[in-house]
Amino acid sequence: MPLPGGRSTPEPDIEYPPNCKEIREDLPKDELIKRLRVLAREFADLAQDEHENLSSLALYLSSEFFLDHTSKDVRLLTACCIADVFRLFAPEAPYSEPDLLKDIFMFLIKQLRGLEKPSDPLFTRYFYLLENLAWVKSFNICLERLPEVEHQEIFSSLFKLIFSMVNEEHNNKVTNFMLDVMCPLLTEADNVTQPLLDTILINLIEPYKSSCKEACQLSKELIHRSCSALEPYIQQFFNNALMLGKNSQSDLSDRVYDLIYELNFVSPVILSSVLPQLEYKLRSTDADERKNVVKLLGRMFSSSEYTLAEQHKQLWTCYIGRFNDVDKGVRLLCVQNTEQFLLLQDSPLKDEIISCLEKKAVDQDEVVRHAVVKGILSVAKKDLDCVPLELILAVRQRTLDKMYKIRKEALAGLASLYKQYFTRDEMSDGVKPKVEWIENKLLHQYYQPSYEDRTLVERIFNNTLIEFKLPAEERMSKLLQLYCSIDEHAVKAINEIFRTQFL
């Protein structure tokens, strides 16, 4: 049987460690496995200075007979022996031919697939293989012995395999050894190719982020550990995509903004020179480009875990400026982003956001005004304390908007707040000024000339102020309380509602 590289099968005069019987290709499979087990055990017990006269055996184990054997047990035991060969001969190795070395590492990668199922009876051996390769940094030999194209192909296969098989059944010990295998290949390499970088980064974004959370977490840990080594390549990738428009080298060029968002949580320092480039994108003449950046920065700035706006004040100022963008789609996105800002507790950014919302409440475009009203009310329903009085008053002002759609949103939203928060008993100082006037305002709307407005007020009266589903006695009690608390104009509105209902 020829060996890789054109060599012939070694003669039977190969030296074996003590207690090991000769391993021949003509042995029955069960006997072969039995002898390989003994050999693997002896290899594992050898110290690093005890590899004398084992070169021939190491080469023999790299023959096609073992690497391509049909038995899973034979291949696994061979892999464990070869891993120990790298340990015993470190920092050198008895494999000098590049083609053979590549075949061996591709073979080892295939065997690591067995780590996928910790319940497998052979998992202990697969774990030993991983631990050995991690401890010795065996794959780093590729950096010295193989051309860049070759070793990058090996690394890409290794990384893809690990990310595809890591799962919730793996404990920290297993994932740490996986990282110990991968990290040195990044930190000690002269170059990290874009395909390899894509293999790492793709796990951070959807749908991969959700479909395999363990791979996502492993990628984050890998980036965190290899931050300084990866930083220039990640920055170059973003620079090519954002500023130079080069996207042919990466499959992730159209997911640039998603990657920036995720990396900001993993390792913000990597983005230190990337984020300033977004200022140019915010000033782009392409409205779609401005929308993409506004959407991204809205998510990033509203994160309560990071003080991004303080670190990049110029970028924050540029983002706030987009509230006055000439394109209504950009202004609309800015308004839609504000909900998360308002929900933040004690954020120094809220004052500017509140000011912007007050101005956008009277925006020239009805879609933007409607979004302002809808957004403020949405936050108020979740937590009224997060919405200052001036924004509630801005919603009240929109009950007089020239567009019925906006008037309806404002009135229905205020009615919902009234129903949720108003009580005849004592209200807190924070809630009272925001809701105590609502019942008067709702009823005053009945004086609007539009038939639609009057119909809406009647519906609110019967569904919110005095719910028609309540028992008659309770409805009368609520009506009496309402009469006693509203002003004269509101009383006249109720009387008019009753008069029209009984005509």
Backbone torsions as a table, in degrees:
resi	resn	phi	psi	omega
1	MET	NA	121.9	-178.3
2	PRO	-74.2	149.0	175.2
3	LEU	-88.6	159.3	172.8
4	PRO	-55.5	139.2	-178.5
5	GLY	90.7	4.9	174.0
6	GLY	90.8	2.8	-179.4
7	ARG	-78.8	156.9	178.3
8	SER	-91.5	159.9	177.6
9	THR	-59.6	133.8	-178.3
10	PRO	-61.2	153.8	176.1
11	GLU	-74.2	163.6	-176.0
12	PRO	-69.5	6.1	-179.1
13	ASP	-88.9	17.7	177.5
14	ILE	-64.2	137.4	177.9
15	GLU	-84.5	139.1	-179.4
16	TYR	-117.7	156.0	173.8
17	PRO	-62.5	162.2	178.8
18	PRO	-56.3	147.2	176.5
19	ASN	72.6	5.7	-178.8
20	CYS	-104.2	133.6	176.4
21	LYS	-88.3	160.4	-179.4
22	GLU	-62.6	139.5	178.9
23	ILE	-107.2	115.1	-177.4
24	ARG	-119.3	155.0	-178.8
25	GLU	-72.1	-21.3	-177.6
26	ASP	-88.2	4.2	178.9
27	LEU	-71.4	146.0	171.9
28	PRO	-59.3	151.2	-174.5
29	LYS	-57.1	-44.0	-177.8
30	ASP	-64.2	-39.3	178.5
31	GLU	-69.0	-38.7	178.0
32	LEU	-61.0	-45.6	179.0
33	ILE	-62.6	-40.7	179.5
34	LYS	-60.6	-44.8	-179.0
35	ARG	-71.4	-34.4	177.2
36	LEU	-66.8	-33.7	176.9
37	ARG	-62.5	-44.7	178.5
38	VAL	-63.2	-43.3	-179.7
39	LEU	-62.9	-43.8	179.8
40	ALA	-62.1	-39.1	178.9
41	ARG	-65.7	-42.2	179.7
42	GLU	-66.9	-41.2	176.7
43	PHE	-59.2	-43.0	-178.0
44	ALA	-64.0	-29.0	-178.1
45	ASP	-86.2	-12.0	-177.9
46	LEU	-75.1	141.7	173.7
47	ALA	-84.4	166.7	-172.5
48	GLN	-64.5	-26.3	-178.5
49	ASP	-91.3	13.3	-177.3
50	GLU	-112.3	31.9	-177.0
51	HIS	-99.8	8.9	-178.8
52	GLU	-58.1	135.6	177.7
53	ASN	68.0	16.1	179.1
54	LEU	-101.7	1.9	-177.2
55	SER	-61.7	-43.5	-178.8
56	SER	-63.1	-41.8	177.9
57	LEU	-63.9	-39.4	178.6
58	ALA	-61.5	-42.5	178.4
59	LEU	-66.8	-39.8	179.5
60	TYR	-60.8	-40.7	179.9
61	LEU	-67.1	-17.1	179.9
62	SER	-91.9	7.6	-179.6
63	SER	-72.3	160.8	-179.2
64	GLU	-59.8	-30.8	-179.4
65	PHE	-56.0	-41.8	-178.8
66	PHE	-85.7	-43.7	-176.1
67	LEU	-66.9	-30.6	-177.3
68	ASP	-110.6	17.9	-177.4
69	HIS	-63.3	145.4	-177.8
70	THR	-72.8	-19.2	-177.8
71	SER	-85.6	126.4	177.5
72	LYS	-62.4	-37.7	-179.4
73	ASP	-64.9	-42.2	179.4
74	VAL	-62.6	-45.2	-178.6
75	ARG	-64.4	-42.7	-178.7
76	LEU	-65.0	-45.9	179.5
77	LEU	-64.5	-36.3	176.0
78	THR	-64.0	-42.8	179.7
79	ALA	-62.0	-42.1	178.9
80	CYS	-63.3	-39.9	178.5
81	CYS	-65.5	-44.1	-179.6
82	ILE	-65.3	-39.1	176.6
83	ALA	-60.0	-38.7	176.6
84	ASP	-70.9	-29.7	174.5
85	VAL	-60.2	-46.1	177.7
86	PHE	-61.8	-36.9	178.1
87	ARG	-66.6	-45.1	-175.6
88	LEU	-69.4	-34.6	-175.7
89	PHE	-94.9	-3.6	-176.7
90	ALA	-56.5	141.6	6.6
91	PRO	-86.8	1.1	177.2
92	GLU	-92.4	-176.4	176.3
93	ALA	-154.2	148.2	-178.8
94	PRO	-75.8	-0.1	-178.7
95	TYR	-102.1	108.4	-174.6
96	SER	-103.3	-25.5	-176.9
97	GLU	-77.7	126.1	-177.6
98	PRO	-56.1	-41.7	-178.6
99	ASP	-63.8	-41.3	178.4
100	LEU	-65.1	-43.3	-179.5
101	LEU	-61.3	-41.7	178.5
102	LYS	-63.9	-43.4	179.3
103	ASP	-60.5	-40.1	-178.8
104	ILE	-64.7	-46.0	-177.4
105	PHE	-70.9	-34.7	175.3
106	MET	-65.7	-35.2	175.7
107	PHE	-64.8	-44.3	179.3
108	LEU	-62.7	-38.8	179.1
109	ILE	-61.7	-43.5	179.5
110	LYS	-61.7	-37.3	-179.5
111	GLN	-68.8	-30.9	-179.9
112	LEU	-63.9	-16.4	176.9
113	ARG	-58.1	-25.6	179.2
114	GLY	-63.9	-14.1	178.2
115	LEU	-71.4	-11.2	-172.5
116	GLU	-61.0	-33.4	-176.3
117	LYS	-118.7	98.6	178.2
118	PRO	-60.9	-18.1	178.9
119	SER	-79.7	-10.0	179.0
120	ASP	-62.4	134.3	178.8
121	PRO	-57.6	-24.6	-178.8
122	LEU	-92.4	5.3	-174.1
123	PHE	-58.8	-34.8	-179.1
124	THR	-58.6	-40.2	178.7
125	ARG	-71.2	-39.3	177.6
126	TYR	-62.8	-39.1	177.8
127	PHE	-65.1	-39.0	177.4
128	TYR	-61.2	-40.4	178.6
129	LEU	-61.5	-47.4	179.6
130	LEU	-62.1	-46.4	-178.7
131	GLU	-60.2	-42.4	-179.1
132	ASN	-64.7	-47.0	180.0
133	LEU	-63.0	-35.7	179.5
134	ALA	-71.7	-45.0	-175.6
135	TRP	-66.0	-39.9	-177.5
136	VAL	-85.1	-16.1	-172.5
137	LYS	57.3	46.8	-173.8
138	SER	-59.7	-38.5	-176.9
139	PHE	-65.6	-18.8	179.5
140	ASN	-66.3	-19.0	176.2
141	ILE	-58.8	-31.7	179.8
142	CYS	-59.6	-34.6	-179.7
143	LEU	-62.6	-31.0	-176.9
144	GLU	-93.0	-33.9	-169.9
145	ARG	-100.4	-19.1	-173.6
146	LEU	-118.3	151.1	173.8
147	PRO	-61.6	158.3	-176.0
148	GLU	-57.4	-42.2	-179.1
149	VAL	-58.9	-41.1	-177.5
150	GLU	-70.0	-49.1	-176.2
151	HIS	-71.4	-28.0	176.2
152	GLN	-69.5	-33.0	175.6
153	GLU	-64.9	-41.9	178.4
154	ILE	-64.7	-46.9	-178.6
155	PHE	-62.9	-40.4	179.5
156	SER	-62.0	-42.5	177.8
157	SER	-64.3	-40.9	-180.0
158	LEU	-64.0	-48.6	-177.8
159	PHE	-63.9	-43.5	179.9
160	LYS	-61.8	-40.8	178.8
161	LEU	-62.2	-48.8	-177.2
162	ILE	-62.6	-44.9	-179.4
163	PHE	-67.3	-29.1	-178.5
164	SER	-79.5	-22.3	-174.5
165	MET	-107.9	-17.9	-179.2
166	VAL	-62.6	137.1	-176.5
167	ASN	-150.6	179.2	-173.6
168	GLU	-66.5	-16.3	-180.0
169	GLU	-79.1	-14.5	-178.8
170	HIS	-80.5	132.3	177.6
171	ASN	-85.9	177.4	-176.6
172	ASN	-61.9	-31.3	-178.8
173	LYS	-63.6	-43.7	179.9
174	VAL	-65.6	-49.3	-177.8
175	THR	-65.2	-33.2	177.4
176	ASN	-66.3	-38.5	176.5
177	PHE	-68.7	-34.4	174.2
178	MET	-59.6	-44.9	178.4
179	LEU	-65.6	-37.1	179.3
180	ASP	-65.5	-27.7	175.4
181	VAL	-74.8	-43.6	-171.7
182	MET	-80.7	-41.1	-173.4
183	CYS	-55.4	-48.4	-179.2
184	PRO	-61.5	-26.6	179.9
185	LEU	-70.7	-19.8	176.5
186	LEU	-95.1	-43.6	-174.7
187	THR	-74.7	-26.0	-176.9
188	GLU	-104.9	0.1	180.0
189	ALA	-83.2	151.5	176.6
190	ASP	-79.2	-18.1	-176.9
191	ASN	-155.2	146.4	172.8
192	VAL	-119.5	114.0	-175.7
193	THR	-72.9	158.7	-179.6
194	GLN	-63.4	-41.3	176.8
195	PRO	-58.6	-39.1	178.5
196	LEU	-67.9	-40.3	177.4
197	LEU	-62.8	-40.2	177.6
198	ASP	-61.3	-38.5	180.0
199	THR	-60.3	-34.3	179.2
200	ILE	-78.8	-47.9	-171.7
201	LEU	-72.1	-29.4	-173.7
202	ILE	-62.3	-24.9	-179.1
203	ASN	-72.4	-12.4	-177.2
204	LEU	-84.1	-16.9	-172.0
205	ILE	-116.0	160.7	178.4
206	GLU	-71.4	150.0	3.2
207	PRO	-85.6	-3.2	-175.0
208	TYR	-66.5	-34.5	-178.6
209	LYS	-58.9	-39.5	-178.1
210	SER	-88.8	-33.6	-176.2
211	SER	-70.7	-29.8	176.8
212	CYS	-142.3	87.8	-177.2
213	LYS	-64.0	-31.0	-179.2
214	GLU	-68.2	-39.1	177.4
215	ALA	-66.5	-37.7	177.2
216	CYS	-62.3	-46.3	-179.8
217	GLN	-65.2	-38.0	178.4
218	LEU	-64.3	-40.0	177.2
219	SER	-62.9	-42.2	178.9
220	LYS	-61.4	-44.5	179.2
221	GLU	-64.5	-39.3	179.8
222	LEU	-64.5	-43.7	178.5
223	ILE	-64.6	-41.6	-179.5
224	HIS	-62.3	-43.8	-178.8
225	ARG	-72.3	-30.3	-174.6
226	SER	-110.1	24.9	-172.2
227	CYS	-53.5	-51.1	-175.5
228	SER	-64.6	-33.5	179.7
229	ALA	-75.4	-36.8	-177.2
230	LEU	-82.9	-24.2	-172.9
231	GLU	-51.4	-50.5	-178.3
232	PRO	-64.0	-32.1	-178.2
233	TYR	-76.8	-36.8	176.5
234	ILE	-68.2	-40.8	178.2
235	GLN	-64.5	-39.2	177.9
236	GLN	-64.3	-40.5	178.0
237	PHE	-59.6	-47.5	-179.3
238	PHE	-68.4	-36.9	179.3
239	ASN	-63.3	-42.9	178.5
240	ASN	-63.6	-41.1	-175.9
241	ALA	-76.6	-40.4	-174.1
242	LEU	-84.4	-43.6	-171.2
243	MET	-101.8	-36.6	-175.1
244	LEU	-99.3	-12.9	178.1
245	GLY	72.0	17.6	179.0
246	LYS	-86.6	124.4	-178.3
247	ASN	-136.4	1.1	-174.3
248	SER	-73.3	-22.7	-175.7
249	GLN	-83.1	-12.3	-175.6
250	SER	-130.6	141.6	175.9
251	ASP	-80.9	-5.6	-175.4
252	LEU	-107.4	11.4	-175.6
253	SER	-61.1	-31.4	179.8
254	ASP	-85.3	3.1	177.7
255	ARG	-117.7	25.3	-175.7
256	VAL	-56.2	-47.1	-174.7
257	TYR	-69.4	-35.1	175.4
258	ASP	-63.6	-39.8	-180.0
259	LEU	-67.4	-40.5	178.4
260	ILE	-60.5	-43.4	180.0
261	TYR	-60.7	-46.5	-177.2
262	GLU	-70.4	-40.7	-178.8
263	LEU	-66.6	-26.1	177.8
264	ASN	-63.4	-26.4	176.7
265	PHE	-86.5	-32.1	-175.7
266	VAL	-78.4	-52.2	-176.6
267	SER	-153.9	85.4	-177.0
268	PRO	-56.7	-29.1	-177.2
269	VAL	-62.4	-28.9	179.2
270	ILE	-62.7	-28.9	-175.5
271	LEU	-94.0	8.1	-174.4
272	SER	-58.0	-35.4	179.4
273	SER	-101.2	-2.3	-178.8
274	VAL	-90.0	-43.7	-174.8
275	LEU	-59.8	-39.6	177.3
276	PRO	-57.5	-26.0	178.4
277	GLN	-66.7	-22.2	-179.8
278	LEU	-69.3	-21.1	175.9
279	GLU	-60.4	-40.4	179.2
280	TYR	-65.7	-36.3	178.8
281	LYS	-68.2	-34.4	178.1
282	LEU	-67.9	-22.7	179.6
283	ARG	-100.9	9.6	-178.6
284	SER	-63.2	151.4	176.1
285	THR	-78.8	-10.5	178.9
286	ASP	-89.1	113.3	-177.1
287	ALA	-62.7	-37.7	179.7
288	ASP	-62.8	-37.0	178.7
289	GLU	-66.2	-42.3	177.8
290	ARG	-63.8	-38.0	178.5
291	LYS	-62.0	-44.4	-179.2
292	ASN	-61.0	-41.6	-178.6
293	VAL	-72.3	-39.1	177.9
294	VAL	-61.4	-42.6	179.1
295	LYS	-62.0	-43.1	179.7
296	LEU	-64.6	-51.2	-175.5
297	LEU	-67.5	-31.5	176.1
298	GLY	-60.4	-41.9	178.4
299	ARG	-68.5	-40.1	-175.8
300	MET	-72.5	-47.2	-177.6
301	PHE	-66.9	-28.5	-177.0
302	SER	-85.7	2.4	176.9
303	SER	-72.5	128.2	-177.5
304	SER	-78.2	-9.2	-174.6
305	GLU	-89.2	-12.9	-174.6
306	TYR	-132.3	147.7	179.3
307	THR	-102.3	54.4	-175.2
308	LEU	-61.5	-41.3	-177.4
309	ALA	-63.4	-34.1	178.8
310	GLU	-71.7	-34.5	-179.3
311	GLN	-77.8	-28.3	-178.5
312	HIS	-128.8	69.8	-174.4
313	LYS	-64.4	-37.4	-179.1
314	GLN	-66.0	-38.4	178.1
315	LEU	-66.8	-38.8	177.4
316	TRP	-63.2	-44.1	178.9
317	THR	-61.7	-40.9	179.0
318	CYS	-65.2	-38.1	178.6
319	TYR	-65.3	-46.0	179.3
320	ILE	-59.3	-34.4	179.1
321	GLY	-62.3	-22.7	-178.7
322	ARG	-72.1	-12.4	174.4
323	PHE	-63.6	-19.6	179.0
324	ASN	-109.5	22.7	-179.0
325	ASP	-60.4	149.0	179.7
326	VAL	-68.7	-23.2	-179.1
327	ASP	-91.6	124.9	-176.5
328	LYS	-66.1	-27.5	178.3
329	GLY	-64.4	-36.9	177.5
330	VAL	-69.2	-44.6	178.7
331	ARG	-61.5	-38.8	179.5
332	LEU	-62.9	-43.9	178.0
333	LEU	-61.8	-41.6	178.1
334	CYS	-58.2	-44.6	179.6
335	VAL	-64.5	-43.2	-179.1
336	GLN	-65.1	-27.1	178.6
337	ASN	-73.0	-17.2	-169.7
338	THR	-72.3	-19.4	-176.0
339	GLU	-58.0	-44.1	-179.4
340	GLN	-67.6	-33.4	176.8
341	PHE	-63.3	-44.3	-177.1
342	LEU	-65.9	-30.8	-178.4
343	LEU	-77.1	-11.9	178.4
344	LEU	-70.6	141.9	178.1
345	GLN	-92.9	127.6	174.7
346	ASP	56.1	40.3	177.7
347	SER	-87.4	132.8	178.3
348	PRO	-69.1	-9.2	-178.3
349	LEU	-86.4	-15.4	-171.4
350	LYS	-64.5	-35.7	-177.4
351	ASP	-60.2	-44.3	178.9
352	GLU	-67.1	-39.0	179.4
353	ILE	-65.2	-41.3	178.8
354	ILE	-62.1	-43.2	178.8
355	SER	-61.2	-42.8	179.3
356	CYS	-64.0	-40.4	-179.3
357	LEU	-66.2	-39.2	177.7
358	GLU	-59.9	-41.2	179.8
359	LYS	-70.7	-38.9	-178.2
360	LYS	-74.6	-14.7	176.3
361	ALA	-65.3	-19.5	176.7
362	VAL	-116.6	28.2	178.9
363	ASP	-59.8	152.0	-178.1
364	GLN	-68.1	-20.9	-178.2
365	ASP	-98.6	130.2	-176.3
366	GLU	-65.4	-30.8	-179.9
367	VAL	-65.1	-39.9	179.1
368	VAL	-68.5	-44.2	179.3
369	ARG	-61.2	-42.2	179.7
370	HIS	-63.0	-40.6	179.3
371	ALA	-65.1	-35.9	177.8
372	VAL	-62.0	-49.9	-179.7
373	VAL	-60.9	-47.4	-178.4
374	LYS	-62.1	-42.1	-178.7
375	GLY	-66.7	-44.8	179.9
376	ILE	-61.8	-45.0	-178.6
377	LEU	-67.0	-35.3	178.8
378	SER	-61.6	-44.3	178.5
379	VAL	-67.8	-40.7	-178.7
380	ALA	-61.4	-36.3	179.2
381	LYS	-69.1	-30.5	178.6
382	LYS	-78.8	-42.9	-178.4
383	ASP	-160.8	100.3	-176.6
384	LEU	-63.5	-27.1	179.3
385	ASP	-65.1	-22.1	-179.3
386	CYS	-80.8	-10.4	-177.1
387	VAL	-109.1	117.2	179.9
388	PRO	-70.1	159.6	-177.6
389	LEU	-57.6	-37.2	-176.6
390	GLU	-62.5	-29.6	177.7
391	LEU	-77.7	-35.1	174.9
392	ILE	-63.3	-39.0	178.1
393	LEU	-68.5	-31.3	176.0
394	ALA	-64.9	-37.0	175.6
395	VAL	-66.2	-42.1	178.1
396	ARG	-57.8	-39.2	179.6
397	GLN	-63.3	-31.6	-178.0
398	ARG	-75.3	-8.1	174.2
399	THR	-68.6	-10.3	177.5
400	LEU	-108.8	12.9	-179.2
401	ASP	-60.1	152.2	-178.7
402	LYS	-71.9	-18.7	-180.0
403	MET	-98.0	125.5	-177.1
404	TYR	-61.5	-34.7	-179.4
405	LYS	-57.2	-40.3	-179.1
406	ILE	-75.6	-40.1	177.6
407	ARG	-60.6	-41.2	-179.9
408	LYS	-64.6	-44.1	179.7
409	GLU	-61.5	-42.5	-178.8
410	ALA	-67.4	-46.6	-178.5
411	LEU	-65.9	-47.2	-179.4
412	ALA	-64.0	-37.5	179.1
413	GLY	-67.6	-42.6	177.9
414	LEU	-64.6	-38.1	177.6
415	ALA	-62.5	-39.5	178.7
416	SER	-65.4	-40.7	176.7
417	LEU	-63.8	-41.0	179.0
418	TYR	-59.5	-46.3	-178.5
419	LYS	-66.0	-34.1	-176.0
420	GLN	-79.8	-38.2	-170.2
421	TYR	-113.2	-23.7	-173.3
422	PHE	-76.5	138.1	175.4
423	THR	-144.5	147.3	179.5
424	ARG	-73.1	-18.8	177.1
425	ASP	-77.3	-175.2	-177.2
426	GLU	-67.4	131.2	177.0
427	MET	-107.1	157.6	-179.6
428	SER	-68.9	158.2	-179.7
429	ASP	-62.6	-26.2	-179.7
430	GLY	-79.1	-30.7	-176.0
431	VAL	-89.2	-40.7	-170.8
432	LYS	-52.9	-52.6	-178.1
433	PRO	-67.2	-14.1	-178.0
434	LYS	-89.1	-18.7	-175.1
435	VAL	-129.3	-15.4	-171.9
436	GLU	-66.6	-21.9	-178.4
437	TRP	-93.9	-6.2	-170.4
438	ILE	-63.4	-42.3	-176.5
439	GLU	-62.3	-38.4	176.1
440	ASN	-64.8	-44.2	-177.7
441	LYS	-63.4	-41.6	-179.8
442	LEU	-61.5	-43.4	-178.2
443	LEU	-73.8	-32.1	177.1
444	HIS	-62.6	-27.2	-178.5
445	GLN	-63.2	-17.5	-178.8
446	TYR	-65.8	-18.0	-179.2
447	TYR	-84.5	-1.2	177.3
448	GLN	-68.4	145.1	-174.9
449	PRO	-69.4	-18.4	-175.7
450	SER	-75.3	133.1	175.6
451	TYR	-62.2	-35.6	-179.7
452	GLU	-61.9	-40.0	-179.8
453	ASP	-64.3	-44.8	-178.6
454	ARG	-64.8	-40.1	177.6
455	THR	-62.9	-39.8	178.9
456	LEU	-64.9	-41.9	178.9
457	VAL	-63.7	-40.4	178.1
458	GLU	-61.6	-41.3	179.5
459	ARG	-64.9	-43.0	179.0
460	ILE	-64.8	-39.4	179.2
461	PHE	-59.8	-43.0	-175.5
462	ASN	-83.0	-20.3	-177.5
463	ASN	-105.1	-19.4	-174.6
464	THR	-124.0	-55.7	-175.9
465	LEU	-70.4	-50.2	177.6
466	ILE	-129.8	90.1	-173.1
467	GLU	-65.4	125.2	-174.5
468	PHE	-68.6	-18.0	-178.3
469	LYS	-79.7	-12.9	-178.2
470	LEU	-72.5	155.4	174.6
471	PRO	-58.7	152.4	-174.5
472	ALA	-57.2	-42.4	-177.8
473	GLU	-63.7	-41.4	179.6
474	GLU	-68.8	-37.4	178.2
475	ARG	-63.4	-41.9	180.0
476	MET	-64.9	-38.3	178.5
477	SER	-63.8	-43.1	179.3
478	LYS	-66.1	-39.1	179.5
479	LEU	-64.1	-41.9	178.0
480	LEU	-62.3	-44.7	178.7
481	GLN	-62.7	-37.9	179.6
482	LEU	-65.7	-45.2	178.6
483	TYR	-58.3	-36.4	-176.7
484	CYS	-77.0	-15.3	-173.5
485	SER	-109.6	-13.9	-176.1
486	ILE	-98.5	166.8	-178.4
487	ASP	-85.3	179.4	-174.2
488	GLU	-63.0	-40.1	-179.1
489	HIS	-66.1	-36.4	178.9
490	ALA	-69.6	-37.7	177.1
491	VAL	-61.1	-43.3	178.7
492	LYS	-62.7	-35.2	179.4
493	ALA	-65.5	-42.6	178.0
494	ILE	-62.3	-44.5	179.4
495	ASN	-59.9	-38.6	179.6
496	GLU	-68.9	-37.0	176.7
497	ILE	-60.9	-45.2	179.6
498	PHE	-65.1	-38.2	-178.0
499	ARG	-64.7	-42.9	-178.4
500	THR	-71.2	-29.7	-179.4
501	GLN	-71.2	-26.9	-176.8
502	PHE	-106.9	13.3	176.1
503	LEU	-70.5	NA	NA
